[in-house]
């Protein structure tokens, strides 16, 4: 796993041992960042289910203004911090060890891009989208980027948001919600 382009291009990111974290495949990550490339410069980013930090780090490498990484596991937070240091992008980042619900309920800032790549077997994706839209932490014209398994339907229509088509890459589907 590596940073694809930008300031930290080519830097390898550490991955965790075991199966508790499922990093986004490089092919899916390349496709995702091609889709949102014009939204990234100067954006404030939230990587809500941080894992390794690779999505937020890729955004920082491509000139996002700042990134907040949230994960409920202490080992994942340590890994994100280590990957930020490896890429020398830690000055524009914050890592918060918290579960997503507590973080969102106490969030007092807004973002331009929110990455949602939660554990596939859970209902975290639907719940986090619902909370994000209820507490209104996305800037006007901001985007929520979702990643899910191909077998999981995401029938969520949100008033005030436009949803992209589904982009399928093997067993992974990306969809983007843009705030109107």
C-alpha positions, 0 to 999 in steps of 0.5 A: 500500500502506497501513496499514489501521487502528490507530495508523498508520492510513492511512500509506502504505508504501514498496514496492520497485522491481522484482519481487523482493518481492511485497507482500500485496494490501490486500484479502488483508491486510484479510481476514487481519487480520479473521481474526486480530484477537483474537490481535494485542493484546499479541502478540510477532510474527515477520514471517519473510519481511519484504519491505516489513514490511507484515504486522508493521507492521499488527500493531504498528499494531493493538497488538502488543507487539513485532515482529521482521522477518527478510529475507535481502536488505539492500535489503528490510531498509532498506525495512522500517526506513524503513517502520517510521520512516514509521509511527513504530512503530520503537521496538517493532521489530527488523529482522534481515538473515538468511536464514530458516533461519539465523535460525530455527536461532539463535532464542532467543525465542518468539512469539505470531504468526508470519507466513510469506509467502515467495517463492511459487516456492520451498519456503520455506513448508514448510521454515520451518513444519517448522523453527518446529515443530521448534525450538518458538518458538511460544507455546501457542495461538500462530498461524502465518499462511501465505500461498501461491498458489492452485495450491500445495498445502499438505498439511502436518499437524503434530502438536500444531497445528490447521490452519484451513480455507483462505481463498481470495482470488483467486489467494491462499490463507491458512491458519492453524496454531494450536498446541494 
